Each structure stands twice: as structure tokens, then as C-alpha cells.
Amino acid sequence: MRIVMVVAGVVLMALGLIWVLQGINVLPGSFMTGQMQWAVYGAIAFVVGLLLFVRGRRRI
């Protein structure tokens, strides 16, 4: 289960970063480019991914 959480966290952080970059018009080429709502969604996805990653890496 920990491996799944770590992998899901990394994937969610990567997607969140892409969405942020598209939302703030740094990474062009999508319908999300220049749409601030995608930057917000990306930031939320990144934070959730980070939490999953940290939770999966924590030793009990």
C-alpha cells in the first residue's frame, strides 16, 4: 500500500506541476493554457500528491 501511495503522489505532483505551468501560460499548447483556474487546480493536485508521497514514505 505504501508503494501505491508513493507512486500516486509522484504522478499527482507531476500532473499538478504541468497544470500550474499551463495555467500561468508558461507551457503552451493546450486548452488549459492561460486559464488561471487550472493553475489553482494544479496547485491543489500538487499539494495532495505531496501529502500522499510523504504519507507513503513515512515509517511507522
C-alpha positions in Angstrom: 0.0 0.0 0.0 2.9 2.4 0.7 4.3 1.9 -2.8 0.9 2.7 -4.3 0.7 5.9 -2.2 4.2 7.0 -3.2 3.6 6.3 -6.9 0.2 8.1 -6.8 1.8 11.0 -5.0 4.6 11.4 -7.6 2.1 11.2 -10.5 -0.2 13.7 -8.9 2.6 16.1 -8.2 3.8 15.8 -11.8 0.3 16.5 -13.2 -0.2 19.3 -10.8 3.0 21.0 -11.9 2.1 20.6 -15.5 -1.4 22.1 -14.8 0.2 25.0 -12.9 2.6 25.8 -15.7 -0.2 25.6 -18.3 -2.5 27.7 -16.2 0.1 30.5 -15.8 0.9 30.4 -19.6 4.4 29.0 -19.3 3.7 25.7 -21.0 1.6 26.4 -24.1 -0.3 24.0 -26.4 -3.5 23.1 -24.5 -6.9 24.4 -23.8 -5.7 25.0 -20.2 -3.0 27.5 -21.4 -3.6 30.9 -19.8 -6.6 29.7 -17.7 -5.9 30.6 -14.0 -8.4 28.0 -12.7 -6.0 25.3 -14.0 -3.2 26.9 -12.0 -5.3 26.6 -8.9 -6.4 23.0 -9.7 -2.7 22.2 -10.3 -1.6 23.7 -7.0 -4.2 21.7 -5.2 -3.3 18.5 -7.0 0.4 19.1 -6.2 -0.3 19.5 -2.5 -2.4 16.4 -2.4 0.3 14.5 -4.2 2.9 15.8 -1.8 0.8 14.6 1.1 0.4 11.2 -0.4 4.1 11.0 -1.1 5.1 12.0 2.4 2.5 9.7 4.0 3.7 6.8 1.8 7.3 7.4 2.7 6.7 7.7 6.5 7.8 4.8 8.6 5.5 3.5 11.2 
